[in-house]
Amino acid sequence: MSRFTASLAVAVLMGSAAPVAGDEHVVAMLGQGFFPMNVYLQSGDTVRFMNFTNNVQVAAADDGSWTTGEVAAGADHVVTILSGMRQTFLANGTAEIQGAFYFGVPPLHY
């Protein structure tokens, strides 16, 4: 086996052993709500929370199990989605501003 062929074989095998990256979803933090409010995803996906306000914003699970922490104005924070993760999230700790993750394919819109 030539050195080139051996290198190619190793590269192919290493590439096939690498984990498949999930999709990235973006949620805008708008102060008075999230856009979109509902995100359809899978375990291993990421959600990038982007703060489009002039104030610090926080998105957190309604049971406190995960949080973005304080996201500065114009900044963002990425959350990796895990199986069984709490799905309902609140803005700045208030139940009046909510969003949700749903595992699976979004419903069809006509």
TIMI-2910 file (N, C-alpha, C, CB; in pm, 1 decimal, decimal comma, always signed):
<rs>
+----------+----------+----------+----------+----------+----------+----------+----------+----------+----------+----------+----------+------+
!      n_x !      n_y !      n_z !     ca_x !     ca_y !     ca_z !      c_x !      c_y !      c_z !     cb_x !     cb_y !     cb_z ! resn !
+----------+----------+----------+----------+----------+----------+----------+----------+----------+----------+----------+----------+------+
!    +86,5 !   -116,8 !     +0,0 !     +0,0 !     +0,0 !     +0,0 !    +91,1 !   +123,1 !     +0,0 !    -98,4 !     -0,2 !   +124,1 !  Met !
!    +66,2 !   +215,8 !    -88,5 !   +148,7 !   +336,0 !    -96,1 !   +120,7 !   +426,8 !    +23,5 !   +123,0 !   +411,4 !   -228,4 !  Ser !
!   +211,8 !   +518,1 !    +50,5 !   +194,6 !   +611,8 !   +161,5 !    +70,8 !   +697,4 !   +139,7 !   +319,1 !   +701,0 !   +177,5 !  Arg !
!    +44,2 !   +740,8 !    +15,1 !    -73,4 !   +821,0 !    -17,2 !   -201,3 !   +742,9 !    +12,3 !    -70,1 !   +864,6 !   -164,9 !  Phe !
!   -205,9 !   +616,5 !    -32,9 !   -325,4 !   +533,7 !    -12,7 !   -349,4 !   +510,3 !   +135,9 !   -311,5 !   +398,6 !    -86,2 !  Thr !
!   -241,7 !   +486,9 !   +210,9 !   -256,3 !   +464,8 !   +354,5 !   -306,9 !   +591,4 !   +423,0 !   -122,4 !   +420,2 !   +416,2 !  Ala !
!   -253,8 !   +707,6 !   +384,5 !   -298,4 !   +834,4 !   +442,4 !   -444,6 !   +860,4 !   +410,4 !   -212,3 !   +950,1 !   +391,5 !  Ser !
!   -483,4 !   +832,2 !   +286,6 !   -622,7 !   +850,6 !   +245,4 !   -714,6 !   +759,3 !   +325,1 !   -638,7 !   +823,8 !    +94,9 !  Leu !
!   -674,8 !   +634,8 !   +344,8 !   -756,4 !   +539,6 !   +420,7 !   -773,9 !   +586,4 !   +564,8 !   -692,5 !   +399,4 !   +417,9 !  Ala !
!   -666,0 !   +635,4 !   +626,3 !   -674,5 !   +685,6 !   +763,8 !   -766,7 !   +806,3 !   +770,1 !   -534,8 !   +722,5 !   +817,4 !  Val !
!   -754,3 !   +897,4 !   +674,0 !   -839,3 !  +1016,7 !   +672,2 !   -986,1 !   +980,5 !   +658,8 !   -798,5 !  +1109,3 !   +558,4 !  Ala !
!  -1016,8 !   +884,5 !   +573,2 !  -1155,6 !   +841,3 !   +553,6 !  -1209,1 !   +778,5 !   +680,6 !  -1166,3 !   +742,0 !   +436,6 !  Val !
!  -1129,5 !   +692,7 !   +742,3 !  -1174,6 !   +627,7 !   +864,9 !  -1193,0 !   +727,3 !   +977,9 !  -1076,3 !   +520,5 !   +906,5 !  Leu !
!  -1103,6 !   +823,3 !   +989,9 !  -1117,5 !   +924,3 !  +1094,1 !  -1240,2 !  +1011,0 !  +1069,2 !   -991,8 !  +1011,4 !  +1101,5 !  Met !
!  -1266,1 !  +1044,7 !   +944,9 !  -1382,8 !  +1124,9 !   +911,5 !  -1511,8 !  +1052,9 !   +943,1 !  -1380,2 !  +1162,8 !   +766,2 !  Gly !
!  -1515,2 !   +922,8 !   +922,1 !  -1637,8 !   +848,3 !   +948,1 !  -1660,2 !   +826,4 !  +1096,8 !  -1634,1 !   +714,9 !   +876,4 !  Ser !
!  -1554,0 !   +838,9 !  +1176,8 !  -1567,5 !   +819,3 !  +1320,7 !  -1605,8 !   +948,2 !  +1392,8 !  -1438,1 !   +764,8 !  +1378,0 !  Ala !
!  -1598,5 !  +1060,0 !  +1324,5 !  -1629,6 !  +1187,7 !  +1388,0 !  -1779,5 !  +1197,9 !  +1414,2 !  -1582,0 !  +1305,4 !  +1300,3 !  Ala !
!  -1817,4 !  +1256,8 !  +1526,8 !  -1960,5 !  +1271,2 !  +1554,9 !  -2026,4 !  +1368,1 !  +1456,8 !  -1982,0 !  +1319,6 !  +1699,2 !  Pro !
!  -2151,3 !  +1340,9 !  +1427,9 !  -2226,2 !  +1427,7 !  +1337,7 !  -2274,6 !  +1547,9 !  +1418,1 !  -2346,4 !  +1351,6 !  +1271,0 !  Val !
!  -2246,6 !  +1665,9 !  +1367,8 !  -2289,4 !  +1787,6 !  +1436,3 !  -2438,6 !  +1807,9 !  +1416,9 !  -2211,1 !  +1910,2 !  +1384,9 !  Ala !
!  -2503,9 !  +1857,3 !  +1520,4 !  -2646,4 !  +1886,8 !  +1510,0 !  -2668,3 !  +2019,3 !  +1439,0 !  -2711,3 !  +1889,5 !  +1648,6 !  Gly !
!  -2793,9 !  +2051,3 !  +1418,5 !  -2830,4 !  +2177,7 !  +1355,0 !  -2823,7 !  +2291,3 !  +1456,7 !  -2971,8 !  +2169,0 !  +1293,1 !  Asp !
!  -2800,7 !  +2411,5 !  +1406,7 !  -2807,1 !  +2529,5 !  +1492,8 !  -2936,3 !  +2603,8 !  +1465,1 !  -2684,6 !  +2622,3 !  +1470,6 !  Glu !
!  -3004,8 !  +2641,2 !  +1570,9 !  -3127,8 !  +2718,8 !  +1562,6 !  -3100,4 !  +2853,6 !  +1627,8 !  -3248,3 !  +2644,5 !  +1631,7 !  His !
!  -3164,9 !  +2957,9 !  +1580,9 !  -3145,3 !  +3091,2 !  +1636,8 !  -3276,7 !  +3139,0 !  +1697,2 !  -3094,3 !  +3190,7 !  +1528,5 !  Val !
!  -3268,0 !  +3188,6 !  +1820,5 !  -3383,0 !  +3247,2 !  +1888,0 !  -3346,6 !  +3390,9 !  +1922,5 !  -3423,3 !  +3165,3 !  +2016,5 !  Val !
!  -3426,9 !  +3485,3 !  +1875,7 !  -3406,4 !  +3626,6 !  +1906,7 !  -3470,1 !  +3658,7 !  +2041,1 !  -3465,2 !  +3717,0 !  +1795,3 !  Ala !
!  -3392,1 !  +3723,5 !  +2125,4 !  -3441,9 !  +3773,3 !  +2253,9 !  -3483,6 !  +3918,4 !  +2228,9 !  -3331,7 !  +3761,7 !  +2370,2 !  Met !
!  -3613,7 !  +3945,7 !  +2240,0 !  -3666,3 !  +4076,1 !  +2201,5 !  -3713,6 !  +4160,6 !  +2319,0 !  -3779,0 !  +4057,7 !  +2106,1 !  Leu !
!  -3694,9 !  +4113,1 !  +2440,4 !  -3740,0 !  +4187,1 !  +2558,6 !  -3883,1 !  +4155,2 !  +2595,1 !  -3725,9 !  +4335,5 !  +2535,8 !  Gly !
!  -3972,9 !  +4166,7 !  +2498,9 !  -4114,1 !  +4136,5 !  +2522,5 !  -4152,6 !  +3999,4 !  +2468,4 !  -4201,9 !  +4243,2 !  +2459,1 !  Gln !
!  -4053,5 !  +3921,1 !  +2425,5 !  -4081,2 !  +3787,9 !  +2375,4 !  -3961,0 !  +3728,7 !  +2304,5 !  -4199,6 !  +3790,7 !  +2282,3 !  Gly !
!  -3980,5 !  +3606,5 !  +2257,6 !  -3879,4 !  +3535,0 !  +2180,5 !  -3929,9 !  +3517,4 !  +2038,5 !  -3845,9 !  +3397,6 !  +2244,9 !  Phe !
!  -3838,4 !  +3513,4 !  +1943,9 !  -3876,0 !  +3480,2 !  +1806,4 !  -3774,1 !  +3384,0 !  +1749,8 !  -3886,3 !  +3607,4 !  +1718,1 !  Phe !
!  -3818,7 !  +3265,4 !  +1708,4 !  -3955,0 !  +3214,1 !  +1724,7 !  -3979,8 !  +3171,9 !  +1869,4 !  -3979,7 !  +3095,2 !  +1629,7 !  Pro !
!  -4106,1 !  +3163,4 !  +1904,3 !  -4143,1 !  +3118,7 !  +2039,0 !  -4124,4 !  +2969,3 !  +2054,3 !  -4287,4 !  +3156,1 !  +2070,2 !  Met !
!  -4146,8 !  +2895,0 !  +1948,1 !  -4136,7 !  +2749,5 !  +1950,3 !  -4027,3 !  +2704,4 !  +1855,2 !  -4271,4 !  +2684,3 !  +1912,9 !  Asn !
!  -3938,5 !  +2617,0 !  +1904,8 !  -3826,3 !  +2567,9 !  +1826,4 !  -3834,5 !  +2415,9 !  +1820,1 !  -3690,5 !  +2614,4 !  +1886,9 !  Val !
!  -3833,7 !  +2361,3 !  +1698,9 !  -3837,7 !  +2217,0 !  +1678,9 !  -3695,7 !  +2169,3 !  +1653,4 !  -3932,6 !  +2178,1 !  +1560,8 !  Tyr !
!  -3650,4 !  +2074,5 !  +1735,5 !  -3510,6 !  +2035,3 !  +1731,1 !  -3491,4 !  +1889,8 !  +1770,0 !  -3429,0 !  +2123,9 !  +1821,6 !  Leu !
!  -3365,6 !  +1849,3 !  +1772,2 !  -3326,7 !  +1714,2 !  +1810,9 !  -3216,1 !  +1723,9 !  +1914,4 !  -3280,7 !  +1630,7 !  +1687,5 !  Gln !
!  -3197,3 !  +1618,8 !  +1991,5 !  -3086,1 !  +1613,2 !  +2085,1 !  -2956,2 !  +1629,0 !  +2006,7 !  -3087,0 !  +1479,9 !  +2166,2 !  Ser !
!  -2864,9 !  +1710,4 !  +2055,5 !  -2739,1 !  +1737,8 !  +1986,7 !  -2740,7 !  +1867,1 !  +1907,9 !  -2705,9 !  +1625,0 !  +1895,2 !  Gly !
!  -2859,1 !  +1922,6 !  +1882,6 !  -2868,7 !  +2052,9 !  +1816,6 !  -2823,8 !  +2161,5 !  +1914,3 !  -3014,3 !  +2080,1 !  +1766,4 !  Asp !
!  -2800,4 !  +2279,8 !  +1862,7 !  -2770,4 !  +2394,7 !  +1948,1 !  -2871,4 !  +2504,6 !  +1920,6 !  -2625,6 !  +2446,0 !  +1924,6 !  Thr !
!  -2893,6 !  +2587,6 !  +2021,5 !  -2979,5 !  +2704,9 !  +2007,8 !  -2895,2 !  +2826,8 !  +2043,3 !  -3107,9 !  +2694,4 !  +2099,5 !  Val !
!  -2884,4 !  +2918,8 !  +1949,6 !  -2811,7 !  +3043,7 !  +1972,1 !  -2913,8 !  +3150,2 !  +2010,4 !  -2729,1 !  +3086,6 !  +1844,9 !  Arg !
!  -2912,3 !  +3192,1 !  +2137,1 !  -2999,0 !  +3299,0 !  +2184,4 !  -2927,4 !  +3430,8 !  +2156,4 !  -3033,2 !  +3283,0 !  +2337,7 !  Phe !
!  -2989,3 !  +3516,7 !  +2074,5 !  -2929,3 !  +3644,6 !  +2036,2 !  -3009,8 !  +3758,4 !  +2097,1 !  -2922,5 !  +3659,1 !  +1881,7 !  Met !
!  -2941,9 !  +3846,3 !  +2170,3 !  -3007,5 !  +3957,1 !  +2239,1 !  -3014,3 !  +4078,0 !  +2146,2 !  -2932,7 !  +3992,9 !  +2370,1 !  Asn !
!  -3135,3 !  +4111,6 !  +2101,8 !  -3158,0 !  +4226,0 !  +2013,3 !  -3211,5 !  +4347,7 !  +2088,2 !  -3254,8 !  +4187,6 !  +1903,0 !  Phe !
!  -3194,9 !  +4350,2 !  +2220,7 !  -3240,4 !  +4464,4 !  +2299,7 !  -3119,7 !  +4548,8 !  +2342,7 !  -3321,4 !  +4416,7 !  +2424,1 !  Thr !
!  -3147,6 !  +4656,2 !  +2413,1 !  -3042,0 !  +4740,6 !  +2468,1 !  -3012,9 !  +4708,0 !  +2614,2 !  -3079,9 !  +4886,7 !  +2454,8 !  Asn !
!  -3070,1 !  +4599,0 !  +2663,3 !  -3055,2 !  +4558,9 !  +2803,2 !  -3007,3 !  +4414,9 !  +2812,3 !  -3187,9 !  +4575,7 !  +2879,0 !  Asn !
!  -2952,0 !  +4379,2 !  +2927,6 !  -2913,8 !  +4240,8 !  +2954,3 !  -3040,7 !  +4155,0 !  +2954,9 !  -2836,4 !  +4228,5 !  +3090,4 !  Val !
!  -3034,1 !  +4038,0 !  +2893,6 !  -3146,7 !  +3945,5 !  +2889,8 !  -3100,5 !  +3808,4 !  +2939,7 !  -3205,7 !  +3935,4 !  +2745,8 !  Gln !
!  -3194,6 !  +3730,2 !  +2993,4 !  -3167,2 !  +3594,7 !  +3039,0 !  -3279,5 !  +3504,3 !  +2988,2 !  -3155,1 !  +3588,3 !  +3195,5 !  Val !
!  -3242,6 !  +3390,8 !  +2930,9 !  -3340,1 !  +3286,1 !  +2899,7 !  -3303,1 !  +3167,9 !  +2988,1 !  -3340,0 !  +3247,0 !  +2744,5 !  Ala !
!  -3403,7 !  +3109,5 !  +3052,9 !  -3377,2 !  +2998,3 !  +3144,5 !  -3496,5 !  +2904,1 !  +3148,1 !  -3345,6 !  +3050,3 !  +3286,5 !  Ala !
!  -3468,2 !  +2777,1 !  +3173,5 !  -3575,4 !  +2678,7 !  +3189,0 !  -3666,6 !  +2721,1 !  +3302,3 !  -3518,1 !  +2537,4 !  +3215,4 !  Ala !
!  -3795,0 !  +2692,3 !  +3287,9 !  -3890,8 !  +2734,0 !  +3391,0 !  -3867,1 !  +2664,7 !  +3524,5 !  -4032,2 !  +2706,4 !  +3344,4 !  Asp !
!  -3789,3 !  +2556,0 !  +3526,4 !  -3756,1 !  +2490,0 !  +3652,3 !  -3613,3 !  +2522,0 !  +3697,4 !  -3773,6 !  +2339,0 !  +3638,2 !  Asp !
!  -3544,1 !  +2611,2 !  +3623,1 !  -3408,7 !  +2652,4 !  +3660,0 !  -3299,0 !  +2553,7 !  +3623,9 !  -3403,7 !  +2677,0 !  +3804,6 !  Gly !
!  -3330,0 !  +2447,9 !  +3549,2 !  -3231,3 !  +2343,5 !  +3519,6 !  -3125,7 !  +2385,4 !  +3417,8 !  -3301,5 !  +2221,2 !  +3469,4 !  Ser !
!  -3151,7 !  +2488,2 !  +3339,0 !  -3051,1 !  +2543,3 !  +3246,9 !  -3077,7 !  +2692,0 !  +3227,8 !  -3053,3 !  +2468,7 !  +3109,2 !  Trp !
!  -2974,0 !  +2765,2 !  +3190,2 !  -2986,3 !  +2909,1 !  +3167,9 !  -2880,0 !  +2956,2 !  +3069,5 !  -2974,3 !  +2986,2 !  +3300,9 !  Thr !
!  -2910,4 !  +3066,3 !  +3004,5 !  -2810,1 !  +3131,8 !  +2920,5 !  -2716,4 !  +3215,5 !  +3006,0 !  -2877,3 !  +3219,4 !  +2813,5 !  Thr !
!  -2758,0 !  +3243,9 !  +3128,5 !  -2687,7 !  +3343,8 !  +3207,2 !  -2722,3 !  +3479,7 !  +3148,6 !  -2532,5 !  +3318,9 !  +3207,7 !  Gly !
!  -2657,5 !  +3582,8 !  +3197,8 !  -2685,7 !  +3716,9 !  +3146,9 !  -2623,0 !  +3733,9 !  +3008,7 !  -2632,7 !  +3825,3 !  +3244,5 !  Glu !
!  -2705,2 !  +3769,6 !  +2911,0 !  -2659,6 !  +3793,1 !  +2773,8 !  -2662,8 !  +3944,5 !  +2751,8 !  -2750,1 !  +3716,2 !  +2666,9 !  Val !
!  -2547,3 !  +4003,2 !  +2731,0 !  -2536,4 !  +4148,2 !  +2713,7 !  -2609,0 !  +4193,6 !  +2587,0 !  -2388,5 !  +4190,8 !  +2708,2 !  Ala !
!  -2645,2 !  +4320,4 !  +2583,1 !  -2707,9 !  +4379,2 !  +2464,1 !  -2620,3 !  +4353,0 !  +2342,0 !  -2731,0 !  +4532,1 !  +2482,9 !  Ala !
!  -2680,0 !  +4300,9 !  +2235,8 !  -2608,2 !  +4273,4 !  +2112,3 !  -2524,8 !  +4146,6 !  +2113,4 !  -2521,0 !  +4387,0 !  +2081,3 !  Gly !
!  -2524,4 !  +4073,3 !  +2223,5 !  -2444,2 !  +3950,9 !  +2235,1 !  -2531,8 !  +3827,6 !  +2215,8 !  -2373,3 !  +3944,9 !  +2372,3 !  Ala !
!  -2469,9 !  +3710,3 !  +2221,4 !  -2544,7 !  +3585,7 !  +2209,6 !  -2485,0 !  +3480,5 !  +2300,9 !  -2545,9 !  +3536,2 !  +2064,4 !  Asp !
!  -2561,1 !  +3373,2 !  +2320,3 !  -2517,2 !  +3259,2 !  +2400,6 !  -2572,5 !  +3132,2 !  +2337,7 !  -2563,6 !  +3272,8 !  +2549,6 !  His !
!  -2488,5 !  +3029,2 !  +2327,8 !  -2529,6 !  +2903,4 !  +2266,0 !  -2558,8 !  +2799,1 !  +2373,1 !  -2421,1 !  +2852,0 !  +2169,5 !  Val !
!  -2672,4 !  +2732,7 !  +2359,3 !  -2713,1 !  +2624,2 !  +2448,3 !  -2716,6 !  +2496,4 !  +2365,8 !  -2852,8 !  +2653,0 !  +2515,5 !  Val !
!  -2650,7 !  +2390,9 !  +2414,5 !  -2654,4 !  +2260,4 !  +2348,2 !  -2772,8 !  +2182,1 !  +2402,9 !  -2520,7 !  +2181,8 !  +2369,3 !  Thr !
!  -2852,2 !  +2127,6 !  +2313,9 !  -2974,2 !  +2056,3 !  +2351,8 !  -2943,0 !  +1910,5 !  +2383,9 !  -3079,3 !  +2065,0 !  +2239,4 !  Ile !
!  -2990,3 !  +1865,4 !  +2498,7 !  -2970,1 !  +1728,1 !  +2542,5 !  -3104,5 !  +1658,1 !  +2555,1 !  -2893,8 !  +1723,7 !  +2676,2 !  Leu !
!  -3104,5 !  +1529,6 !  +2533,1 !  -3226,4 !  +1450,6 !  +2546,9 !  -3281,1 !  +1466,8 !  +2688,6 !  -3199,5 !  +1300,7 !  +2514,7 !  Ser !
!  -3409,9 !  +1488,4 !  +2701,2 !  -3473,7 !  +1502,0 !  +2830,7 !  -3461,1 !  +1639,6 !  +2893,3 !  -3417,9 !  +1402,5 !  +2922,5 !  Gly !
!  -3401,7 !  +1732,0 !  +2820,7 !  -3382,7 !  +1868,0 !  +2870,4 !  -3518,4 !  +1935,6 !  +2890,0 !  -3294,6 !  +1950,0 !  +2773,0 !  Met !
!  -3527,4 !  +2019,7 !  +2992,5 !  -3651,2 !  +2094,4 !  +3017,3 !  -3681,4 !  +2180,3 !  +2894,8 !  -3639,5 !  +2183,2 !  +3146,4 !  Arg !
!  -3803,9 !  +2179,3 !  +2848,5 !  -3838,4 !  +2240,5 !  +2721,3 !  -3895,7 !  +2381,4 !  +2730,2 !  -3934,6 !  +2154,9 !  +2652,0 !  Gln !
!  -3961,4 !  +2416,5 !  +2838,3 !  -4020,2 !  +2549,9 !  +2849,1 !  -3918,0 !  +2645,7 !  +2907,1 !  -4148,0 !  +2547,5 !  +2936,3 !  Thr !
!  -3901,1 !  +2761,5 !  +2841,6 !  -3806,1 !  +2859,9 !  +2892,5 !  -3872,2 !  +2996,6 !  +2906,3 !  -3683,7 !  +2869,2 !  +2800,3 !  Phe !
!  -3818,6 !  +3075,8 !  +2998,6 !  -3874,4 !  +3206,0 !  +3032,6 !  -3771,9 !  +3315,3 !  +3004,5 !  -3918,5 !  +3209,7 !  +3180,3 !  Leu !
!  -3821,4 !  +3436,7 !  +2984,3 !  -3733,7 !  +3553,2 !  +2969,2 !  -3725,6 !  +3624,8 !  +3102,8 !  -3785,2 !  +3649,5 !  +2857,5 !  Ala !
!  -3605,7 !  +3644,0 !  +3150,8 !  -3580,9 !  +3722,2 !  +3271,3 !  -3665,0 !  +3676,8 !  +3390,6 !  -3607,5 !  +3867,6 !  +3243,4 !  Asn !
!  -3694,2 !  +3547,0 !  +3396,9 !  -3765,2 !  +3490,0 !  +3511,1 !  -3913,5 !  +3517,1 !  +3518,1 !  -3705,0 !  +3538,6 !  +3632,7 !  Gly !
!  -3971,3 !  +3571,6 !  +3412,4 !  -4114,7 !  +3601,5 !  +3415,7 !  -4193,2 !  +3501,8 !  +3331,3 !  -4140,9 !  +3744,4 !  +3366,2 !  Thr !
!  -4298,3 !  +3447,1 !  +3389,9 !  -4380,7 !  +3347,2 !  +3321,4 !  -4462,0 !  +3407,7 !  +3207,4 !  -4474,0 !  +3280,0 !  +3420,4 !  Ala !
!  -4473,7 !  +3540,9 !  +3201,6 !  -4549,9 !  +3604,8 !  +3094,8 !  -4476,6 !  +3599,2 !  +2960,4 !  -4579,4 !  +3749,5 !  +3131,5 !  Glu !
!  -4345,1 !  +3576,9 !  +2963,2 !  -4266,7 !  +3570,6 !  +2839,4 !  -4203,3 !  +3432,6 !  +2832,5 !  -4157,2 !  +3684,3 !  +2833,5 !  Ile !
!  -4261,2 !  +3346,0 !  +2746,6 !  -4218,0 !  +3207,4 !  +2737,7 !  -4183,7 !  +3166,4 !  +2595,7 !  -4324,5 !  +3116,9 !  +2792,1 !  Gln !
!  -4105,2 !  +3061,7 !  +2587,7 !  -4077,3 !  +2992,8 !  +2463,2 !  -4069,6 !  +2844,6 !  +2493,9 !  -3945,7 !  +3044,2 !  +2396,9 !  Gly !
!  -4056,8 !  +2762,3 !  +2389,9 !  -4050,6 !  +2618,2 !  +2414,0 !  -3970,9 !  +2546,8 !  +2306,7 !  -4190,4 !  +2560,0 !  +2421,3 !  Ala !
!  -3902,7 !  +2439,6 !  +2348,9 !  -3837,2 !  +2346,9 !  +2258,2 !  -3930,7 !  +2228,3 !  +2239,8 !  -3696,7 !  +2301,9 !  +2312,5 !  Phe !
!  -3937,2 !  +2177,9 !  +2118,3 !  -4012,3 !  +2056,7 !  +2089,6 !  -3919,4 !  +1961,1 !  +2015,8 !  -4141,2 !  +2087,3 !  +2005,9 !  Tyr !
!  -3910,6 !  +1839,5 !  +2065,1 !  -3827,1 !  +1739,1 !  +2000,3 !  -3906,0 !  +1676,4 !  +1886,4 !  -3779,9 !  +1630,7 !  +2101,8 !  Phe !
!  -3852,5 !  +1684,8 !  +1766,2 !  -3918,5 !  +1625,8 !  +1650,6 !  -3935,6 !  +1723,8 !  +1537,0 !  -4051,9 !  +1571,5 !  +1690,0 !  Gly !
!  -4013,4 !  +1682,4 !  +1441,1 !  -4036,6 !  +1759,4 !  +1317,9 !  -4151,3 !  +1857,4 !  +1341,1 !  -4068,5 !  +1664,6 !  +1197,3 !  Val !
!  -4139,8 !  +1980,6 !  +1295,1 !  -4250,2 !  +2076,4 !  +1313,1 !  -4373,9 !  +2033,3 !  +1235,7 !  -4207,4 !  +2216,9 !  +1268,4 !  Pro !
!  -4489,5 !  +2073,7 !  +1282,6 !  -4612,7 !  +2041,5 !  +1209,9 !  -4614,8 !  +2111,8 !  +1074,3 !  -4736,6 !  +2081,7 !  +1292,7 !  Pro !
!  -4686,2 !  +2053,6 !   +982,7 !  -4697,4 !  +2114,8 !   +849,8 !  -4787,9 !  +2237,0 !   +854,4 !  -4751,2 !  +2013,1 !   +747,5 !  Leu !
!  -4749,6 !  +2338,7 !   +778,5 !  -4831,2 !  +2459,3 !   +769,8 !  -4888,8 !  +2467,7 !   +629,4 !  -4748,2 !  +2587,2 !   +804,4 !  His !
!  -5017,4 !  +2495,9 !   +619,7 !  -5082,3 !  +2504,7 !   +488,8 !  -5114,7 !  +2646,4 !   +455,4 !  -5207,9 !  +2421,0 !   +484,4 !  Tyr !
+----------+----------+----------+----------+----------+----------+----------+----------+----------+----------+----------+----------+------+
</rs>
